């Protein structure tokens, strides 16, 4: 796929959009737009905070939103209530006039997305790991990476891995929240993502480090989560 055809934007909530949203500035979520410049179609990965702004950003670039991809069901990624604060997300995207945007989720995450966002079952498209979702002629491969939540998934597109809260440049997603599983996180990092080449660029769900992205090779060399070669050592840090 040529760079001219692939449309890929990394947007930081509270800086690139939703600038006046205090929670967005605190949570430092990344939202991604992925599309096909030739067909003019794009999807939002983890629509949250200023949803209308995200649609307008894509529109200003000549693309229309035709769906959303969800890494996991937490409100800072899909909208809903977070410690009493209301975050825009999937519900607002579905409610926008002129936007037909089915929500693509891992099957294990569907109930959580519905509960948090109020989306109906008919709004969701359920997937298994390994499924490929096209946007225009751009294939997006879904990689099921449980650990942070049961249905957490990453998205692999043209040498880029959008990882949500599975993997950050420094550290990984928490496993002590409801649905978290330390052993599954270890397997996701060391086995399910093992086939991702070192030259793939990692794009995380939050800016928890000075850099906004890095190669998987650099991440594997520098991120402490890859320094524990056995699951027993992993459990001493993350529990069982």
Beta strands, then each sheet from edge to edge (+ up, - down):
strand 1: 6-12
strand 2: 30-36
strand 3: 41-45
strand 4: 64-69
strand 5: 80-82
strand 6: 85-87
strand 7: 102-106
strand 8: 124-127
strand 9: 132-135
strand 10: 138-144
strand 11: 153-157
strand 12: 160-164
strand 13: 201-204
strand 14: 213-215
sheet 1: 1+ 2- 3+ 4+ 7+ 8+
sheet 2: 5+ 6-
sheet 3: 9+ 10- 11+ 12- 13- 14+
end
